[in-house]
Structure formats: structure tokens, C-alpha cells
Amino acid sequence: MSVKKLKILFVTSEVVPFVKTGGLADVSAALPQMLAEMGHEVRIVVPKYGAVDTRKFKIHEVVRLKDLHLNIGGKDVVFSLQSCFLPGQKIRVQIYFLDNHEYFKSRNSLYVDPITGADYPDNDERFILLAHSVFELISKLGWIPDIIHCNDWQGGLIPAYLKTIYKDDEVFSKFKTLFTIHNLAYQGEFPKSSFNKTGLPEELNSDKGIEIYGKINFMKSGLMYADVINTVSETYANEIRTDEELGAGLRSVLAKRKNDLFGIVNGIDPKVWNPEKDKLLPKKYSSKNLSVKYENKMELAQKFGFEYNENIPIIGVISRLFAAKGYDLISEAFPELMKLNIQLVILGTGDRKYHTFFDKMSKKYPQKFACYIGFNDELAHLIEGGADIFLMPSRYEPCGLNQMYSLVYGTVPLVRETGGLADTVVRYNEKTDEGNGFVFKQYEVDALVKELKRALRLFEDKKTWNKIMRNGMKCDFSWNASAKKYIDLYRNILNHD
């Protein structure tokens, strides 16, 4: 069979460099770009929030997609789809911006009202509009994709519309849907009254449809009606259908679809994260000249007022300061950690109780511990380039990126065996010399400390340690590898009925 080039419509709620709250925005630019470079035709649909800079990105009107009308819960909504290309790329990926003043343009924030700190009460209507706009776009342009790739709860209604109100429409019967879960914890839950705004047939207004625990759930809609579902690592795909806590109320729905549930780890951007080209590092290096990495370590030690000693490992942590990221373990283990021959650096922001705790600890142990509360990109690169060990003891982690950055930078990760961490970090085996990091299983202080002590023992043997570093630096986490898996998955969807 000759390899057919695919047409993919990628629907998302955020894309860099236009708008970003989290990793979804990075994926939504990098994956479509890589698919396009592999010869496929990809177009992206995203809302045009107030923060999107029309002039800077040369976003323009499309005559056929101007002043379209839709009824949402008895309200006449007028919207347009404007266009531009993903900036700074050789192969052009077209983006369509969903433009509507009331729902998007009048707000700079994406999902949360900055004044109340709560989700916008009309998020249901905003993302009902996003779902419907996709069908308007296809019918007005006559551009028929093979696959609509929907992301997270904001795109969750698209598969339901396709299987119900559009199922007899000849144009729409041709394509299939993939629904990607980036984080199952955010589900797009709304009161039962929201159902009437969706325009879906009444039989979906029940537990058998898109309702769960008395609420309308956009994530459940995607899980029930997409042709195939995937998430951002194989282990997380297994965890969410077998573990009640990680399944976040939807475990049984996922368990029923286990044959249609896949895991593909996200890639990282080698233009940004590459120790040989990283402009934010004092000294660039590769696996061929690992000794240069110690110049970055020296800089990192100075930055935090530590006495530099190449035989004392610096352990780095970069993440939001929340319990789920393992900070309850780190804070509980703290007295024990401070007895070890280490220096520890934390960069992040989050729960106030952790801000207070780590602030206090940095005054108590200034020779051994320092923290930077906030976000600082330059410092993040220095920690990845200068630390010896990267600590990531998450309770759960759909994919995780910092462990991949660390591996590429020869900063040996110590992680808990969960989600994407389990799929990218292989526990070093002293007998075979295989493995690229350190892994513990039980979410307990003792398990964490025991594995850290093992790492410290091996750190003393420079030859072994360099071997572990090089094993990590050989890993390929480029989007190239992930994009190939997505293409296989798209083809798999198109071939199975």
C-alpha cells in the first residue's frame, strides 16, 4: 500500500507562542509542526483570546469564515474564524483563530477569571462554541480532514457531535477522531442545566452518555465517543484505567475502552533544550566533554552561596510546589536529607505552606539548601546544566518533561515510578551497566531516601557515574520519535472500524 499523506485538524485551547498556561500549549505547536515536516497537512483550531496579538502575528480575516451564526441555549452567537501561520517555521502550519468578542476576545485569561480566581461560569458555552466551530470550518472551506485530533476536555464534545447530530452528514462521515488526555484531573464539569446548551440528543443526558455524578462532563464525552483515546505516556494510560485515585472518577469509563487507549510520551524541543547549543548556560557541553559540565556546577553553587565541591552532588528540583509533585515527601524527608552529604536547590512556586517551609529551611541550612520561589527560565536551564542529580518524586505524572531535559543534560534523574517518569527513566543496574537514572516505587519517605543513598554511593565512583550520565544523554526524546507514533496511531484509527 502506498503511504498516503494525512490531513489532520488539530483542535486545542492553547498554542505557543500565542497563549500558554501549561504543557498543552507546547505540544500543540511542536507536534503539528513535526507532522507537517513529515509531509502531512496539519491545520490547527484555537480560540482567539484577548491576549493574542493580531498585529504581531499578522492574523487576518477569511471571507468565507466571517460572521457565522450559532445558537447556544437559545442565544444567537456570531463568530468568525481568522487565520495565520505558526511563526518562524520553514514548513507552514495554518492556524484558525475562533474569534468572538464576548467569549474570548474580551478576556486575556484562558479559563479562570483573574478577579474571582474561579473558572469562568460560561466555560461550557465557550467550548461548546469551539466544538461547533470545527464543523462550520470544515463545511465552509470544503477541506476534509482524515482525523480530527481533539485535546483535553475543551475538545471533548467534538466526538459526541460527530457520532450523533452529524452522523448522517456525508461530509462528516468520512473522518475519525483521536482524543488526547493531557491531564485527567481537569474534566470540564458543568451543572446538569448545561446539557440543553450543547444541542446533543436527549439520550446523552444520562449516565450512559456525557453525565457523571450528576454533572455534565466534557472529558467523559471525549472518552465515550472518540474513535481512539490516548494519553501522554504508556504507564499513565494503564494507571488511569486501573487506579481509582488516578482515574479521577472516570476509571470505569476508561477501563471499558482499554483496547482503544494508548500512551505516547511527549517530545521535547531540541532547539530549546540541548546542552550543546543552550545559550542560557555559562558553558555548553556534550557527552564527549562531560568535565565542562562542572563549570556550570560551579556557577550554580556560587549563585546559591554554596561552597563548590565537585565531590558533593548538587540535587536540583524544578516544579510547581504542590503535594502531587512529591513536595509532601520532600518536606517530610527534610531532616533526613540534611544529614546527607548533598547540596539541594529548589525552583518553583505553588502552595503557600511550602513557600513558608522552604524559606525557613533555607535560613536553617544555608550551606546545604537554597530555594528560589517563583519562575526563572535562565535559572531553570542553569539547574538542568549544573546539577548532578535531578529529583522528581511525583505522586502522579502524566508525562513530565524535566526528567527528559535532565537526561539530555547528563543530570541524572531520581524519580518515583509513575506515569511518564516510569516510561523514560530506567533504574540503573550495577550488574549490566544499563539504565539512565534512579527509581523508587513506594510513595514513602523511606523509599525515597534509600534510593537517594544508593545514588550517592554510586556518585563517588566517577567512572560509573559518567556511564550513567552518558546512558541518559543517548536517549532520543525529540518530537520526531513521538510524531512517528502519532502517525501510526492515526493510520490505525483509519484502518479499524
Buried (B, 14 or more C-beta within 10 A) or exposed (E): EEEEEBBBBBBBBBBBBBBBEBBBBBBBBBBBBBBBBBEBBBBBBBBBBEBBEBEEBEBEEBEEBBEBEBEBBEEEBEBBBBBBBBBEEEBEBBBBBBBBEBBBBEBEBBBBEEEEEEBBEBBBBBBBBBBBBBBBBBBBBEEEBBBBBBBBBBBBBBBBBBBBBBEEEEEBEEBBBBBBBBBBEBBBBBEEEBBBBBBBEEEBBEEEBBBBEEBBBBBBBBBBBBBBBBBBBBBBBBBBBEEEEBBBBBBEBBEEBEEBBBBBBBBBBBEBBBBEEBEEBBBBBBBEEBEBBBBBBBBBBEBBEBEBEEEBBBBBBBBBBBBBBBBBBBBEBBEBBBEBEBBBBBBBBBBEEBBEBBEEBBEEBEEBBBBBBEEEEEBBBBBBBBBBBBBBBBBBBBBBBBBBBBBBBBBBBBBBBBBBBBBBBBBBEEEEEEBBBBBBEEBBBEBBBEBBEBBBEBBEEEEBBBBBBBBBBEBEBBBEBBBBBBBEBBBBBBEEE
